[in-house]
Amino acid sequence: MDAFERLEAFLQQLRRNVGVETVYGTPVHLKNRTIIPIAKVGYGFGGFGGGGSSRVGGGATAKPVGALEVTPDGTRFVRFSESRRTLMAVGVGLVLGVLLGRGN
């Protein structure tokens, strides 16, 4: 298999694995609202050859960035924030520390 055939096989596999379903997750229906998770998806590939041998490779990454909230009143995008997660983790840690400290 030459480098072109390997690249073509890689791209075909990438097309099968990275699609709309990767960016937009399965909608979740809660009462009168629908939540649609959204991810930022990136992928790349490269290759090299020479001396009778060649290699082709690549990878993909997906990172949650937010969600669409659909209600009868409209649709809004809710962004996930790294700083919010950190603040939430610190808050949970403080609350647990206070609760566990009361037990002593």
C-alpha positions as CSV (number, residue, x, y, z in Angstrom):
1,M,0.0,0.0,0.0
2,D,1.6,3.3,-1.0
3,A,1.3,6.6,0.8
4,F,-1.6,7.8,-1.3
5,E,-3.6,4.7,-0.6
6,R,-2.9,5.0,3.1
7,L,-3.9,8.6,3.2
8,E,-7.2,7.8,1.3
9,A,-7.9,4.9,3.8
10,F,-7.3,7.3,6.7
11,L,-9.5,10.0,5.3
12,Q,-12.3,7.5,4.7
13,Q,-12.1,6.3,8.3
14,L,-12.0,9.9,9.5
15,R,-15.2,10.7,7.5
16,R,-17.0,7.8,9.2
17,N,-15.9,8.8,12.7
18,V,-16.0,12.6,12.7
19,G,-19.4,13.9,11.7
20,V,-22.3,16.1,12.9
21,E,-23.0,13.7,15.7
22,T,-19.5,14.4,17.1
23,V,-20.1,18.1,17.3
24,Y,-23.8,18.0,18.3
25,G,-24.5,15.4,20.9
26,T,-27.8,13.5,21.4
27,P,-30.6,16.0,22.4
28,V,-31.9,15.6,25.9
29,H,-35.6,16.4,26.4
30,L,-36.7,17.7,29.8
31,K,-40.3,18.8,30.3
32,N,-40.7,21.8,27.9
33,R,-37.0,22.2,26.9
34,T,-34.4,20.4,24.8
35,I,-30.7,20.5,25.6
36,I,-28.3,19.8,22.8
37,P,-24.6,19.4,23.8
38,I,-22.0,21.0,21.5
39,A,-18.4,20.2,21.2
40,K,-15.4,21.8,19.4
41,V,-13.9,19.1,17.2
42,G,-10.5,19.3,15.6
43,Y,-8.5,16.9,13.6
44,G,-5.2,16.8,11.7
45,F,-3.0,14.5,9.8
46,G,0.4,14.3,8.3
47,G,2.8,12.0,6.7
48,F,6.3,11.5,5.5
49,G,8.1,9.3,3.1
50,G,11.4,8.5,1.7
51,G,13.8,5.7,1.2
52,G,11.1,3.3,0.1
53,S,8.9,3.7,3.2
54,S,6.2,6.1,4.1
55,R,3.9,6.7,7.0
56,V,0.6,8.5,7.4
57,G,-1.1,9.3,10.6
58,G,-3.5,11.7,12.3
59,G,-5.8,12.2,15.2
60,A,-8.9,14.0,16.4
61,T,-10.0,15.7,19.5
62,A,-13.4,16.8,20.9
63,K,-13.9,19.3,23.7
64,P,-17.3,20.2,25.2
65,V,-17.9,24.0,24.7
66,G,-21.6,24.5,25.6
67,A,-25.1,23.5,24.9
68,L,-28.2,24.8,23.1
69,E,-31.2,25.2,25.2
70,V,-34.4,25.2,23.2
71,T,-37.6,26.3,24.9
72,P,-41.0,27.5,23.7
73,D,-39.7,31.1,24.4
74,G,-36.6,30.7,22.2
75,T,-33.2,29.2,21.8
76,R,-30.0,30.2,23.6
77,F,-26.4,29.1,23.7
78,V,-25.0,28.3,27.1
79,R,-21.2,28.3,27.1
80,F,-19.2,26.0,29.4
81,S,-16.4,27.9,31.1
82,E,-13.2,26.4,32.4
83,S,-13.0,29.1,35.1
84,R,-16.5,28.2,36.2
85,R,-15.6,24.5,36.5
86,T,-12.5,25.5,38.6
87,L,-14.6,27.8,40.8
88,M,-17.3,25.1,41.2
89,A,-14.6,22.5,42.2
90,V,-13.2,24.9,44.8
91,G,-16.7,25.6,46.2
92,V,-17.5,22.0,46.5
93,G,-14.2,21.3,48.2
94,L,-14.8,24.1,50.7
95,V,-18.3,22.9,51.5
96,L,-17.1,19.3,51.9
97,G,-14.3,20.5,54.2
98,V,-16.7,22.4,56.4
99,L,-19.1,19.5,56.6
100,L,-16.4,17.0,57.3
101,G,-14.8,19.4,59.9
102,R,-18.1,19.6,61.8
103,G,-18.0,15.8,62.3
104,N,-14.8,16.0,64.5
